[in-house]
């Protein structure tokens, strides 16, 4: 058993707190995309916030993997050489 993804990132599209303190931001968005979003009644602010949250979660995951690469590789090497500890007690 190899560890490829030991860290599970927070769900990027989690429910955003209704009482979160929001900061105004100026964004440049493709005008055709904006018209289409408005025509579909997409809440552009929430959609942008969800996209930013997803990007932040992805970057945190990438950094975590970089910071913990040596540990994961060491564990994978150990498991390949010695097997998984306590494997005989597993019920699956």
N, C-alpha and C positions, 0 to 999 in steps of 0.2 A: 504494500500500500504506500503510495507516494503522496506527499502533501504538496498540492499545487496551489491551493487557495486556502491557506490557514486563516486568513482574515476575511470575515464577511463584512462588506461595506454596508453602511446604513442604506436603507432604501432611498434612492435619490428622489423618488416621486412620492415621498411620505406626505401625510396630511400636514399642511402648513398650519401652524397655530393661528387661530383667529385673532388673538390679542398680541401678536408679534409686533414689535416696533419696526415700522417700515421707514426706509430712507428713500427719498426721491432720487431718481437717477435719469439722466438723459441718455437715450440709446438711439443709435442709427440703425433702422431696420428697413429692409427692402420694401419699397412702396407697394409693389404688387402683392407681396406677402401680407402686408398690413391690411390692404383692402380685402383680401380674401379672408383673413382672420376676423375682421370686423363683420363681414358678410355672413360669417358662420357663428357669430356671437361668441367668439373665443375671447376670454378675459386675457388680454395681451400681457398685462402686468403679472398675473399668476402664471401664465405660460412661460414668460421670461424667467420668473423666479424659479419655476420648476426646472427649466433648462440650466440655469446657473447652479442650482442645488445638485443636479446630476453631474455637471462638470466638476464641482468641488468634490463630490464623493468619489468620482473616478480618479481625480488627482491624489486625494488622500490614500486611496487604495494603491495607486502606483508607487507613491512614496513609501508606504508601509512595506510593500513587497521589496523595494530596494533596500530599506533599512534592515529587513529581516531575512534577506536572501541567504546569508551565510548560515543562519540557524536552520532554515528550512532545508538547505542542502545537506547540512550535517545530519539532520534527522533522517532524511531520505537515504543517505549513505549508511547510517546505522541500521535502518530497517531493511535495506537490501542485504547487508552482511549478516545480521543477527535475527532477522524476522521482527515481527511486531510484538512488543512486550505484552505479556498476559494474553496472548492470542488464544490459548487453550480455555480461557474463561469467557470468551465472547459467546453470545447467544444468537449471533446473526452471521 
